[in-house]
Each structure stands twice: as structure tokens, then as C-alpha cells.
């Protein structure tokens, strides 16, 4: 999950408000397995984690990249 969270953080963390940073810090505390199930759609994201930050993370990884 470091790859998913790390790439997102490198690109986006500078744009986070203090509240968004708090939400992101809670996300990085989630177990890798649980987080993977949410990202992959295998399990529904619990309401307390279904946040704008989480949706931005999903969109970030869904967007095509130009390398």
C-alpha cells in the first residue's frame, strides 16, 4: 500500500488542508489488507473513511499518466 499512498502523497500532500491531512493520517493507519480491499472494490469503504481524500486517491490512480 506504500506504493498507492506514497505516490499520492508525493503529488498531493502539499495541497491538503489541515483537516485533509488529518484524514490522510488516519488512512495510513489502516491495515494494508483492509485498505487494499477498499481500493480494489472487494469491500465497501466504511463511512468514516469514505472521504473526499479517499476519493481523490482513487481518482489519482485511475487517471492516465504521461511519463
Order of alpha helices (4+ residues) and beta strands (2+ residues): alpha-alpha-alpha-alpha
